[in-house]
Amino acid sequence: MFGAVGLLLLIACANVSNLLLARASSRQREMAMRSALGAGRSRIFRQLLTESLVLGLAGSLLGVVGSWAGLKAILAVVPPNVIPDEAEVG
């Protein structure tokens, strides 16, 4: 089970990195234009870092909220004697 979860996480990370690469290649003209207009490398780097951090934090928040809601839904559906110590699941 642990191996299956690890493989699924690996596939998800590969998909996210592929999406980021595709997005970066499509924004190549935008970065060239910003550079031509006088933006320095540090400014462009800060902008890209800020965008990535905002996306990462939003995804993390959505994941935490989804897992919390999923846990509550599972505990509401499961009968009391099926899972031992279900009140301690957190």
C-alpha positions as CSV (number, residue, x, y, z in Angstrom):
1,M,0.0,0.0,0.0
2,F,2.8,2.4,0.9
3,G,4.5,1.7,-2.5
4,A,1.3,2.4,-4.4
5,V,0.8,5.7,-2.5
6,G,4.5,6.6,-3.2
7,L,4.0,5.8,-6.9
8,L,0.9,7.9,-7.1
9,L,2.7,10.8,-5.4
10,L,5.6,10.4,-7.9
11,I,3.2,10.6,-10.8
12,A,1.5,13.7,-9.4
13,C,4.8,15.4,-9.0
14,A,5.8,14.5,-12.5
15,N,2.5,16.0,-13.8
16,V,3.0,19.2,-11.9
17,S,6.6,19.6,-13.1
18,N,5.4,19.0,-16.7
19,L,2.7,21.7,-16.3
20,L,5.3,24.1,-14.9
21,L,7.7,23.5,-17.8
22,A,4.9,24.0,-20.4
23,R,3.8,27.2,-18.7
24,A,7.4,28.5,-18.6
25,S,7.9,27.8,-22.3
26,S,4.7,29.6,-23.2
27,R,5.8,32.6,-21.1
28,Q,9.2,32.9,-22.8
29,R,8.1,35.8,-24.9
30,E,6.6,37.6,-21.9
31,M,9.9,37.3,-20.0
32,A,11.8,38.6,-23.0
33,M,9.5,41.6,-23.2
34,R,9.9,42.3,-19.5
35,S,13.6,42.1,-19.9
36,A,13.6,44.4,-22.9
37,L,11.5,46.9,-21.0
38,G,14.2,47.1,-18.3
39,A,13.2,44.5,-15.7
40,G,16.3,43.0,-14.1
41,R,16.9,39.3,-13.5
42,S,16.2,39.6,-9.8
43,R,12.8,41.3,-10.5
44,I,11.7,38.6,-12.9
45,F,13.0,35.9,-10.5
46,R,11.0,37.5,-7.6
47,Q,7.9,37.6,-9.7
48,L,8.1,34.0,-10.7
49,L,9.0,32.9,-7.2
50,T,6.0,34.9,-5.8
51,E,3.6,33.3,-8.3
52,S,4.9,29.8,-7.5
53,L,4.6,30.4,-3.8
54,V,1.0,31.6,-4.1
55,L,0.1,28.6,-6.2
56,G,1.8,26.3,-3.8
57,L,0.1,27.7,-0.7
58,A,-3.3,27.7,-2.4
59,G,-2.8,24.1,-3.4
60,S,-1.7,23.2,0.1
61,L,-4.6,24.9,1.7
62,L,-7.0,23.2,-0.7
63,G,-5.5,19.9,0.1
64,V,-5.7,20.3,3.8
65,V,-9.3,21.5,3.6
66,G,-10.2,18.6,1.3
67,S,-8.5,16.0,3.6
68,W,-10.2,17.4,6.6
69,A,-13.6,17.3,4.9
70,G,-12.9,13.8,3.6
71,L,-12.0,12.5,7.1
72,K,-15.2,13.9,8.6
73,A,-17.2,12.3,5.8
74,I,-15.6,8.9,6.2
75,L,-16.0,9.0,10.0
76,A,-19.7,10.0,9.5
77,V,-20.3,7.0,7.2
78,V,-18.4,4.2,8.9
79,P,-20.3,2.3,11.6
80,P,-18.9,2.7,15.2
81,N,-17.5,-0.8,15.6
82,V,-15.8,-1.2,12.2
83,I,-12.7,0.9,12.8
84,P,-11.2,0.6,16.3
85,D,-10.6,3.9,18.1
86,E,-12.1,5.9,15.3
87,A,-12.5,8.9,17.7
88,E,-8.7,9.2,17.8
89,V,-8.3,9.4,14.1
90,G,-7.1,12.9,13.3
